[in-house]
Amino acid sequence: MTVNTDDTQAFDASLDTTGLYCPEPIMLMHNQVRDMVSGQILKVIATDPATTRDVPKFCQFLGHELLMKHEESGYYLYFIRLA
């Protein structure tokens, strides 16, 4: 997979959920953020269109900051700063 990401966007951990469908991407995100600390940035790659709704709600509900979201060729890319 080649997704054109802005390489200037630094991140502390990445999570590839390609091929997974709701609710799996969000469940994996919950697991990943448990291993991270406040202020760190998580990069998430997904192919489920439902993530365009679910990731912003995940961030809003848990107080995380959605720094960037981008869609390209059926791939969805998110950068999230943990609260």
Secondary structure as UniProt FT lines:
FT   TURN            7..8
FT   STRAND          13..16
FT   TURN            18..19
FT   TURN            22..23
FT   HELIX           24..34
FT   TURN            38..39
FT   STRAND          41..46
FT   TURN            49..50
FT   HELIX           51..62
FT   STRAND          65..72
FT   TURN            73..74
FT   STRAND          75..81
//
